[in-house]
Amino acid sequence: MQDWKFQRLRLWTKLLDIPSKLTKIKTHWQILSILLAGSILRFFNLGLIPGPIFDEVFYPVFALNYLSGETFFSVHPPLGSYILTLGIYVYDLLPWTESINFSLAQVGDVNPLSYRWIGATSGVALVYVGYKLALELFNHKHFALLVALFFMLDGSLLVDSRLGLINVFFTLFGFIAVLFFVRGNKNNNLGHFLLSGLMLGAAFSVKWNGLGFWLALISFSFLFFIFHRLELHYRDEYERGGLSKFLSLIFLPFFIYLIFWIPELIHNENTLVDKHSQMIDYHFSDTDQKAHPYSSPWYTWPLMIRPIGYFFNSESIIAGGGDSIEIFTAIHLFPNPALNLLAFIAVIILSFKWIEQIAKSYGTKKVTEDTYVMTVILIGFYANFLPWAVASRSTFIYHYQPSACFSFMALAFLLYRLTDKRKSENMSLYYLTLILVLVSAVYWLPLQLGLEITSESFYSRMWFDTWI
C-alpha cells in the first residue's frame, strides 16, 4: 500500500515539475516559436473560403465516398484519401462541430475545416521533421533552425497544407523515412530501419511521386557501398547493417504498399491488377489530350515560372468618395520566390563543393562530415527532381515540393557555414539572405492565405504574365 502511495506521489511530482518544464521551454524556445508561427499560418482562417478548391473536387469527395459506402475511381493510391477520411470522421465526432450525414453529404455542404485540418497539422509536423532530420544529419542547432524556418516560410508547402489535398502527406512520410534511415545508419538499429521502410511504403501509398524518396535512399546506400569498395571511410556503422537496410528498402515498403490497398479494393470491389492497369493507363496514355493550363515543365520549377491559381474571386465595393474599388480574393500555389531561387543556387554551389570534397577524399581515404551531409541533401534533391525529366504526363510546380525541401536544407547548410568565420562580408550575405526570404514571405502571403486585397495589390505581386 505504501509503495502504491509512493509511486502515486512520484507521478504527481513529475507531472507538476513546472521548473523542469520551463527549463525545457527555455532551451527549445526557438523551434517552439517557429512551430507556433507555422501553426498560425496554416490554421488562420482555414475554413473561411468554402470548398471545394482545385483538387478538393477529388480527395475530400473520395473521403466522403468511403464514409457513405459509395464506389468511385481514383488515379492515385488510397492512403491520402484514407487520411482525409479519418480527418472528416474525427471532425464529426467532436462535440462542438455540426453533425455530418455521410449518406447524403456533398463536399460543398460540409465545413471545409473537416477535411483541411489534418493537412494543416501535417504541414506543421513536416516543419518539425525537417528540424529533427537536420539535427540528425549535422548536430548543429543553428543549421536545424534555419531548415525549420525555411520549411515554415515556403509558400508552396503552406498552400497545399491549408487545403484538402494530399501532397503534404507523402512529403511528410518521405522525410520521416529519411530521418529514421539516417538514425538507423548511426546506431545500426533494426527498429529504425523498419520504421524507415514503413514510412517509405506510406509515402508512395499516397502518390507514386513518393518513390522519389525510395530512390534517394537506394542511391544513398549504393553510393556508400561504392565508397566502402573504394576504401573511402566515413563511420564504421555505415558499413554494417546490410540485411537491415535491404529489408527496409526493398521488401518492407512494397509489402506495406500492398497492405494499404486492401480496404480500397474491398470498398470499390476491384482487383489489384485491374486497379493498377487503370491507373497506369490514366497516367501514361493520351497524355497530350490531358494538358492543363497551369502545367509546367520540370526544369522551370526552380525558377518558379508557372505557379498555379487555385482559387479566385472578385467583387466591387464603393469607397467613401463614391469610387468603386475592385477587391480580389485569390489563392495561388506560390512558392516563396526569394527562397525558391536562392535555394536552387545553393544546390548548384553544393554540387560543385561535393565534387571537390570527393576528389579530396581520394587522397585522405576519409569522407568528411560535410561531405556526408552534402551527399544526403544532394541525393534527396536530385532523386526527387530528375525523374520528372522523363515524365510524359502533365506536370505541375507542386511536384517540386520534396526537391524544394532538400534545396532549403542546402541553403541552410551554406548559410550556417558562412557564419563559421564570422567575417563581415559573410555575415552581411547571411543577413541579407534571411531578410530577402522574410520580406518575400510577407509580401506574397496574401496570395497564399487567400486574403482580400485590391486589384492593384494583386497585379503588383504578379511580376510576370505566367504568374497570373
Secondary structure as UniProt FT lines:
FT   HELIX           2..15
FT   HELIX           18..27
FT   HELIX           29..43
FT   TURN            44..48
FT   HELIX           54..57
FT   HELIX           59..68
FT   HELIX           79..93
FT   TURN            95..96
FT   TURN            102..104
FT   TURN            107..109
FT   HELIX           113..137
FT   HELIX           141..153
FT   HELIX           155..161
FT   TURN            162..164
FT   HELIX           167..187
FT   HELIX           190..206
FT   HELIX           208..210
FT   HELIX           211..229
FT   TURN            230..231
FT   HELIX           236..239
FT   HELIX           242..246
FT   HELIX           247..251
FT   HELIX           252..267
FT   TURN            268..269
FT   HELIX           272..284
FT   HELIX           287..290
FT   TURN            293..294
FT   HELIX           298..303
FT   STRAND          308..318
FT   TURN            320..321
FT   STRAND          324..333
FT   HELIX           337..364
FT   HELIX           369..385
FT   HELIX           386..390
FT   HELIX           397..400
FT   HELIX           401..418
FT   HELIX           424..449
FT   STRAND          452..454
FT   HELIX           455..461
FT   HELIX           465..467
//
